[in-house]
Amino acid sequence: MRNTMRWLSVVGGLCASWALPAMAEGTPVDCGSVDCEGIREMRALHEAQLSFMYERDRYTLNLAELGFVPPACADGTRAPVPGPGWVAGCHFAYRVTAVTNPPAGQPAFTAVAQGAAGTPAAGVTLQVSTPMFDQVVFWLERGGVRRYVGGDECLPAEFFACSAQQREGKRNLWALFITQRTFMQEKDRYSENLAEVGFRPMGCTDGTRAAVPDSAWVGGCRFIYRVEVAGTGPEMTFTATARGVSGLVEGTTIKVNETGLLTITPPIGGGCD
């Protein structure tokens, strides 16, 4: 299980906010809105579940076990909880509603946030689910209208120094770089088979993936990925490529080699390291 989760832990360590590699297709909204409170805390809950899975080889229904404690309002008050298993923040209450762990099946979980009556969050529901290791689905519903939550929503201002869409490719490519280096330590070789090294980037939050031209590539959300290997044994070299195929990054190619040298063509401004 920990081998399967290796790349997720790498991505988590590289990202300043949970699943930026996976969730790069949204439209920024007001960071001060009440919706953003729920979005930020659901991201934190999702990240906590992934970390818990990496350490314990399971997800959990118990938010206390996760250490998930959303902040209260500035005056110390919290939203009322609908019942057992819920944890209250300022305007929202949170709960993990479903968990599947081996041997019962593929590890998966679903969590929800419910806006408290009598507050600006009343009538707002959020849900995040990870039906598979390489998938995340995150939506928000207000007044019966549901939309998917994008990765660039409700992030601090410094995250917009460069395109969130470019960041998807860079973060996933660094994860692939570290995965290949780890694979070399274990097997004394690199591999062009991304399934063999355990790399599969998450798709978009609506469950879709970028189409790939052939089996050498693996699709993420707005980027597709592949590795080319040269040489034999410990003297091997590799070049990993992320190619933007939609959105603002369409036509962008990002590459990293075994030394960690990163190149972007054409360069997009911003300096997202």
Secondary structure by P-SEA (a helix, b strand, c coil): ccccaaaaaaaaaacccccccccccccccccccaaaaaaaaaaaaaaaaaaaaaacccccccccccccccccccccccccccccccccccccccccccccccccccccbbbbbbbbcccccccbbbbbbcccccbbbbbcccccbbbbbccccccccccccccaaaaaaaaaaaaaaaaaaaaaaacccccccccccbbbbbcccccccccccccccccccccccccccccccccccbbbbbbbcccccccbbbbbccccbbbbccccccccc
